[in-house]
Amino acid sequence: MNESSMNNTSRTNWEKVDSLSEDEIDTSDIPPLTEEFFAQSRWWKPKTPLEVVVQVDPSTLAWFQAQGEDYEKKMAAALRIYAEAHKV
C-alpha cells in the first residue's frame, strides 16, 4: 500500500445525492428481494473491536494523526487492509 492510496477522496456530489427525492432515485437495476433471498440471508452482529497496545514509530503516528480526529479508525482500517492482502 502506498501513501497515495490512503489519500483518495470521493468525487461523489453528496449534496446532489442528498437532495434527491425517493421518486428521483433510479432503482431499476436493483433486483427485487424475493422469499428465496430472505430464506438464504442471516442476521449478524459486527465483532466488538479489541483494544490493544501497539508500539508505533513517532513519524507513523504523526502521519495518521494528521489525517484527522478519527486517526485510530484509519490505523485499524490500514491494518485490516494489510491483513486481508496477506492472507494465505
C-alpha positions in Angstrom: 0.0 0.0 0.0 1.4 3.4 -0.9 0.8 6.8 0.6 -1.3 8.0 -2.4 -3.8 5.2 -1.9 -4.6 6.5 1.6 -5.3 10.0 0.2 -8.1 9.1 -2.2 -11.2 11.3 -1.8 -14.7 10.7 -3.1 -15.7 12.6 -6.2 -19.4 11.9 -5.4 -21.6 15.0 -5.3 -23.2 14.2 -1.9 -25.2 17.4 -1.9 -26.9 16.4 -5.1 -27.5 12.8 -3.8 -28.9 14.2 -0.5 -31.3 16.5 -2.4 -32.9 13.7 -4.5 -36.4 12.7 -3.6 -37.4 9.0 -3.4 -39.0 9.3 -6.9 -35.9 10.7 -8.5 -33.7 7.7 -7.4 -33.3 5.2 -10.2 -33.6 1.7 -8.7 -34.4 -0.1 -11.9 -31.1 -2.1 -11.8 -31.8 -3.5 -8.3 -33.4 -6.9 -8.4 -36.5 -7.5 -6.2 -36.0 -9.1 -2.8 -37.6 -12.5 -3.1 -38.6 -15.1 -0.4 -35.6 -17.1 -1.6 -33.3 -14.2 -0.8 -34.7 -13.9 2.7 -34.5 -17.7 3.2 -30.8 -17.6 2.5 -30.0 -14.5 4.4 -28.8 -14.4 8.0 -28.5 -11.8 10.8 -25.1 -10.9 12.0 -23.6 -8.6 14.6 -20.2 -7.0 14.0 -17.5 -8.1 16.3 -16.6 -5.6 19.0 -13.1 -4.3 18.4 -10.4 -5.1 20.9 -8.2 -2.5 22.5 -4.5 -3.4 22.3 -1.3 -1.6 23.0 1.0 -1.5 19.9 4.3 0.3 19.6 4.3 2.6 16.6 7.2 4.8 15.5 6.6 8.5 16.1 6.6 9.5 12.4 3.9 6.9 11.5 1.7 8.0 14.4 2.2 11.7 13.4 1.1 10.9 9.9 -2.1 9.1 11.0 -2.8 11.9 13.5 -2.5 14.4 10.7 -5.3 12.6 8.8 -7.9 13.8 11.3 -9.6 13.1 14.7 -10.6 9.6 13.6 -6.9 8.6 13.0 -7.3 5.5 15.2 -10.1 4.1 13.0 -7.9 4.8 10.0 -5.0 2.9 11.6 -7.3 0.0 12.3 -8.5 0.1 8.6 -5.0 0.1 7.3 -4.1 -2.9 9.5 -7.3 -4.7 8.2 -6.4 -4.0 4.6 -2.9 -5.2 5.1 -4.0 -8.4 6.8 -6.6 -9.2 4.1 -4.0 -8.6 1.4 -1.6 -11.1 3.1 -3.9 -13.9 3.9 -2.6 -17.3 2.7 
